[in-house]
Amino acid sequence: MLYREAGQFKTSYAGDQAIFPIIQDRWFVLAVLLVAYLVVPFVANDYFFEVVLIPFLVFSMAAIGLNLLLGYAGQLSLGTGAFMGLGAFMSYKLLTTFPDLNLIVAFLLAGLATAVVGLLFGIPSLRIKGFYLAVSTLAAQFLLGWMFTKVEWFYNYNPSGTILTPPREMFGVLITSPKADPAVKYLVALTLVAVFALAAKNIVRSRIGRSWMAIRDMDIAAEIIGFRPMQTKLMAFAVSSFYCGVAGAMLLCLDLDAAEGAEAFGINISFNVLFMVIIGGLGSILGSFLGAAFITLVPVVLTNAPQMFGIAMATDMQKHLEVMIFGGLIVYFLIVEPHGLARLWQIAKEKLRIWPFPY
């Protein structure tokens, strides 16, 4: 009886099409945001911010971007890490070239630059799909990775090839520096992710999102009834790349503070973000957050589990077990619920609708 929409009448089209039409959903989201903004910054320590919360928010942004492309538009991409790297390097170039440039503006411009490159690599989607499209986007991973290493312009001709985030302040508070308070970085990342998640939720409910889903479900039928595959697919690649570019800028400026060449944005990043989307749930903004939480938290728990139980274990053995258990958990969740963790949340809400009666 706790989660019932009975009696919640809508008297307008806008009310019926609200993002959270049920008052319980609105209160739940509001409670989560209040805890995230007003409780977490005062109770979490630096380790929790730097190892769990900030990486979770950064990869949630990247997972949303890939989910828009794969889950909603049905276009498979394995170049997410490269697009994140491009966003990171472009934000570095902007911040070092224009010392007075606002940090948020630098993030947005880095995202726009990544969107332009994403458009170029999205052109093959007009002719190929599925596995072949994944291979073509994998070319972006290797090509951009090579450019990050060989083209000295990206790292300002630094002999070491390392990029360091210059210090930036907003409202007199230091944000992008190893000396910055991790709680401040967390709040900036949280605000960006909250705003962009809300924007993504509105995009998928708009005409653009409906055109993506039409192309995803049956592109030939969608073209017959008036959708334009070329514009639709390229728009999906551009928006997805924009989100990934902003995520890469956040990863550099709010998490890593420094990166060397393309090593921080390799193929492993692309696969991790892909796993986040698949485990969290394709075609679900909430699933992007759940998948990012799973991929971020499980390795941390597995790393600290032997210490928690007082088990002495060699570092290499601990790492090997972590990889094995992590891979096994991914396979297990895909077998138990192939539609992702978002589907489990949906089932839980359906059960709450008739609780305490049997399902």
C-alpha positions, 0 to 999 in steps of 0.5 A: 500500500506504500506505492500506489498511484490510485487517487493521484489524478492528473488534470492536464497533459503536462501533469500526465507527462511529468517525469515523476508522475507519482508523488512517491517517486518525486519524494524519493528522488528529492530525499536522495538529492537531500541526502547527497547534498546535505548529509554525504559531504559531512559524513564521508571521508576523503577515501570514500570521496576519491575512491567511490563517490567521485568515480561513481558520478563520473562513470555515471555520466559516461554510462548515460552517454553510452546508454543514449546511443546503445540503449535508446538508439540501438547503435553499438560503440566501443569508443567510449574511452577514446571520447572520454579521453578527447574530452579530458585533453580538450578541457586541459587545452582550454584551461591552459590556453584560456586561464580565465575560462570558467571551469563549467564552460570548459567542460561544455566546450570539451563536450562540444568538441567531442560531439563533433568528432563523434559525428565523424565516427558516427557516419559509418552507422549509416551503412553498417550496424551491429558487430561491424559498427562496433568494430568501426567505432573501435577504430576511434579508440585506437586512432584517438589513443594514438593521437593523444600519445603522438600529437604533442599539441594535445599535451602542450609539448610536455616531454613527459606527455603528462597533462596536469589539471591547472588550479581553478576556483569557482566562487572563491573555492578551489576545485581543480587541484590535488589540494582541493577539498574532495567534498567540493569536487564531489559537489561539483560532480554531483551537480553536473550529473544531476543536471545532465541526467535530468536533461537526458531524461527529457531528451529520451521523452522528446521527439528526438528520443522517440525517433531514436527508439523507432530506429532502434526497434525497426529502422526500415519501418521507421524510415517508411513512416517518416523518420530520417535515419541519417539525422537520427543516428548522427544526432545519437552519436553527437549527444552520446559523445557530448556526454562522454566528453564531459565525463572525460573532462570530469575524470581528469579535473575532478578525479585524476588531476593528472593523466599520461598519454592515452593510458588513462583512457584505454580500451578497458574504460570502453569495456567498463562503461559498456558493462555498466550499461548492460548490467544496469539496464539498456534504455534506462537512465536509472540503469546507468546509475545502477550499473556505474554503482555496481562496477565501481563498488564491487572492486572496492569491496573485493579489494578490502574484503580480506582486510575486513575479515583479517585474512592475510593474502598476497597482493597479486593473489588478491588482485587475481581473485578480485578479477575472477570474482568480478567477472563471475558476478557480471556473468551471474547478473546477466544470467539472473536478470538479462534486462539489468538491475533497472528491471529488478527495481521495476519489479520491486516497485510492482510488488510494492503496488500490491503489498502486503498482498501476495504477488 
